[in-house]
Amino acid sequence: MPWKVTETQPTPNPNALKYLLDAPISVSPASFFNADAGKDHPIASHLFAIEGVTSVLLLNDFVTINKAPTAAWKAITPAVLKVLASA
């Protein structure tokens, strides 16, 4: 099911960004703290393929992405939007 991001919200961590979605993505929390942990999950694996993504949380109607300190949100966000829209 494709999802549309309706809003992004900053978090207290400048390396984390919350993407609010138009529909639920996960009923229970699904946390992936590295690419290996998310390799078998259909959405997390694609999000980890984005350069700079270091962890992924899926819960209810949002996704929280953590990035490497050297990565830029300007590069990551368009890729996240594309992954979610084509899921």
C-alpha positions as semicolon CSV with decimal commas, in nm:
position;residue;x (nm);y (nm);z (nm)
1;M;0,000;0,000;0,000
2;P;0,146;0,337;-0,091
3;W;0,157;0,611;0,169
4;K;0,160;0,986;0,130
5;V;0,357;1,198;0,374
6;T;0,122;1,466;0,505
7;E;0,372;1,645;0,727
8;T;0,725;1,621;0,862
9;Q;0,806;1,705;1,222
10;P;1,141;1,771;1,379
11;T;1,237;1,579;1,691
12;P;1,465;1,684;1,978
13;N;1,736;1,490;1,794
14;P;1,854;1,690;1,488
15;N;1,944;1,360;1,322
16;A;1,587;1,227;1,346
17;L;1,281;1,336;1,152
18;K;0,922;1,218;1,189
19;Y;0,717;1,165;0,871
20;L;0,339;1,170;0,932
21;L;0,142;0,953;0,689
22;D;-0,211;0,954;0,547
23;A;-0,274;0,596;0,670
24;P;-0,135;0,354;0,930
25;I;0,189;0,180;0,837
26;S;0,225;-0,050;1,139
27;V;-0,013;-0,150;1,418
28;S;0,267;-0,224;1,662
29;P;0,608;-0,057;1,686
30;A;0,864;-0,189;1,441
31;S;1,213;-0,059;1,523
32;F;1,516;-0,131;1,309
33;F;1,842;-0,001;1,453
34;N;2,054;-0,090;1,151
35;A;2,021;-0,210;0,793
36;D;2,084;-0,572;0,886
37;A;1,789;-0,567;1,128
38;G;1,560;-0,432;0,855
39;K;1,684;-0,645;0,566
40;D;1,378;-0,874;0,567
41;H;1,118;-0,600;0,613
42;P;0,972;-0,479;0,281
43;I;0,963;-0,110;0,374
44;A;1,256;-0,082;0,614
45;S;1,490;-0,251;0,368
46;H;1,410;0,013;0,104
47;L;1,448;0,296;0,354
48;F;1,790;0,165;0,458
49;A;1,892;0,165;0,092
50;I;1,883;0,546;0,115
51;E;2,234;0,675;0,179
52;G;2,266;0,818;0,530
53;V;1,971;0,636;0,693
54;T;2,088;0,473;1,019
55;S;1,763;0,360;1,187
56;V;1,391;0,332;1,114
57;L;1,083;0,327;1,338
58;L;0,740;0,241;1,196
59;L;0,437;0,299;1,419
60;N;0,072;0,382;1,359
61;D;0,064;0,661;1,102
62;F;0,425;0,774;1,111
63;V;0,781;0,679;1,027
64;T;1,079;0,818;1,213
65;I;1,411;0,813;1,032
66;N;1,748;0,865;1,196
67;K;2,035;0,974;0,975
68;A;2,410;0,988;1,000
69;P;2,531;1,328;1,128
70;T;2,706;1,392;0,795
71;A;2,395;1,317;0,585
72;A;2,159;1,593;0,470
73;W;1,780;1,587;0,507
74;K;1,758;1,760;0,165
75;A;1,890;1,440;0,009
76;I;1,713;1,190;0,236
77;T;1,358;1,329;0,244
78;P;1,285;1,307;-0,131
79;A;1,407;0,947;-0,129
80;V;1,188;0,863;0,174
81;L;0,886;1,015;0,000
82;K;0,958;0,803;-0,310
83;V;0,995;0,480;-0,111
84;L;0,671;0,537;0,079
85;A;0,476;0,639;-0,232
86;S;0,583;0,327;-0,419
87;A;0,545;0,075;-0,134
